Amino acid sequence: QKDYIRKDSLSYTRLNRAALDGLLEDLSSGAKLVPASPTDDPDAPRVGFASTLLSPSIGYIRPASWQAAELPEIDKALEEFGKSDVESLVLDLRVPQPAADLAAAAQLVSRFVESDQLVFKIEYPDRKPTLFLSSASNQHWDGETIILVDSETCNAGELVAAWLQKSAESIVVGQPTAGVTVEYHEISLNEDTRLRYAAAEVLLGDGSSLFQEGVKPNYVLPEAL
């Protein structure tokens, strides 16, 4: 600073801001600045739950809130599909949802796999991990499953897609996901800005990480589709 030709322009505030900008760029999705008072409700789903028949043999389900209260709707759809001639299920996970409940995501996986399997876990730097197991469910889907994902798929959707792709041989179609499978914490920097950073990582049951890697579809489609 002292040897720069215009050293008066290099205040400590400016240097610290430049250092923070460089750090955030390097950390990528591991940290970012967010407004202290967001104008939109971050917990509100941008789309609603949906289930329908795409054809007599193809069912369609799109979770929205990723909360436990949504599971009965999913079970109702699976029950209706089971009573008909549905052979394939399209599970649309192209939904952004910052407030997704990982326990509810594990319960969704339970509709496709046997109980008592380690689905995923949250690894903390300073305490024991939190484990999420599949459990017994009244509804179970054994048919073909096609999963739709894109860059806006939330962290719970990424985990479900990756788990079913690996363990249930489901087919994943769409765009690579963002790889935001972490638990974020926030600290206040000033009255207008907060720093959101990854404080814990969510791993699949086999210990593999999706953070900053995302889910790689079996078949990549153009974003417009």
N, C-alpha and C positions, 0 to 999 in steps of 0.2 A: 504493500500500500504506500509506504513512504517514498518509494522510488518511482512511482507512476507519475507521468507528466501532468496529470490533472488529479492529484491525490485527494483534493477536496471533494471530488465527485464520488469517491469510493468510501462511503460511510460504512460503519460496521453493520448497520441495518441492511444496506444494499448487498454487502458481502454475505451476510447470513441468509438473505433471501435467495441469492444465487446458489449458495450451498444447498439450501433446502430444495430448490428446483431441480438441481442435479441429482440429489438423493431420491426424490420422488420419481424422476425419469428412470433411474437405475432400478428402483424397486418395482416399477410397473404397477400391476394390480395388487401388490403387497401393501401399498399405502397411497392415499390421495387426500386432497383437501376438499372439504364439503361445506356447504353453507351451514351456519349455526342454526338458522331457522328456515328449513326448507319450506317452499310454498306448497308443495304437494305432500300428501300423506304417504310416506314410504311404505306403510303397511297395507295400503289399499291395492287389491289386485287390479290390474289394468284390463283384464278380460274376465268373463264369468266361466264357471264350470260348464262343460258341454259333453253330451253323450248322444250318439245317434247311430243309425245304420247307414253306411255309405253304399251298401248293396246288401242283398239278402244274406251274403256270406261274410261280410266285412263289417265289424263294429268299430266305433270310434269313441275315444274318451280323451278329454282335455282337462286335467286338474287346473285349478286356478289359485286358490288361497294357500294350498299346501299346509292346511291345518287339519287337526283330527276331526273337526266337525264336517269335513268334506268326505270322509271315508264312507259313510252310509250311502251317499250318492254314487260313489264308485261301486260299492257292493250291489246296489240296486241295478246299475247298468250291467254288471257282470252276470247277475242273476237272469236278467232279461235276455242277454246274449246266449246264456247257457240253455235257455228254454227254446231257442230258435235254431236256425241252421247256420249260425255264425261259426266260421272256421278260423278266421284271422282277426286280430285286434290291432288297430292303429292307436298307439298311445302318444298323444301330442304333448310334448314337454317344452314347446317353444313359448314359454311364459316367464317373464321376469317377475320375481317375487322376493324382495329383500328380507321379508319376515317369515320365510319358509321354516316350518317346524321339522327338524330332522327326525324326531320320533315318528311323526306322521309319515315321512318319507319311508322310514323303515317298515311301517305298517303297510304301505303301498306295495313294497317289495314282497311282503308276506303273502300277497294275493297271487304270487307267481312262483314261489319256492317253498320248500319244506320249512317247518319251524325250527327254532333254536340254531339258526345259522348266524354267524357274525357278519352283519351287513356292512357296517362302517363304524368308525370310532373317531372321537375327537382327541387329538394329541396336544396336551398342554406342556409348556416348557418347565412348569414348576409343580405339577401334581399328576395324579394318576389319570389315565385316559377315561373318557366316558364311552361306554360300549352301547351299540344299538343292535339288537338281535331281532331276527324274524320271529313271528309268533303264529300260533294257530289262528286260522281265519275261517269264517263260515262260507266265504266265497273264494274260489280258486280258479285261476285260468291256466289251462294246460295246452291251449292251441298256439298257433303261430302268433308272434308278437312283432310288430314293426314300430319302431320308436322314431319320432320326429324331433330333431334338435336344431338349434342354431346358436348364434352368438349371444342371444338374449336369454337362453335357458338358465334358470337360477341354479344356485349351488346344489339344492336338493334334487332338482331335475338332472343335473350332471351326474350325481352319485347314483341315482336310480338307473339312468341310462347305461352308465359304465358297468354297474353290477349285473344288470340283466344281459348286457352284451357279453360279459365274461362268463357268467354262471348259468344263464338260461338260454344262451345261444340266440338271443334276440337280434334282429337286424336293425341297425341304426342308420337312419337316412337323414340327410340335410347338410348343415354347415358345421364345422368344428365349433365346439363351445369355448367359452372364455377362460375356463380354469380358475374359477373363483371359489374353490372348495375350502374356504377358511372361515373362521369366526372373527369378525371385526370388532375392535374396540375403538372408542373415540376419546380424544382429549381436546380441550378448548385452547385455541391459540390466541384468540381475541374475541370481541363481541360479535364479529361477523363470520369467523372461520373456525372450523374444527378440523383436526387431523384424524382421519380414519385409517387404522393400520391393522394388519393381520396379527392376531394375538394367539391363535391356535389353528391347527390344520386338521381338516377332516380327511381321513384316509379310508380307503376301501377295506373290507374285512381281511384281505390278504396282505394289507400293509402298503399297497401301491398308492401313489399320489397322483392327483389330477391337477394340483395347483400350478397355474401358469402353463399347463399342458393341455387341459381340456379333454373332451371325448372326441375321438376320431371316428367319423361315420364310416360304415361299411360302403356306403354309396353317397358321394358328395353331389349335391344338387346346387344349381345357381340360386343366389340369395332371393331372387324375385319369385321363386316358386313357393 
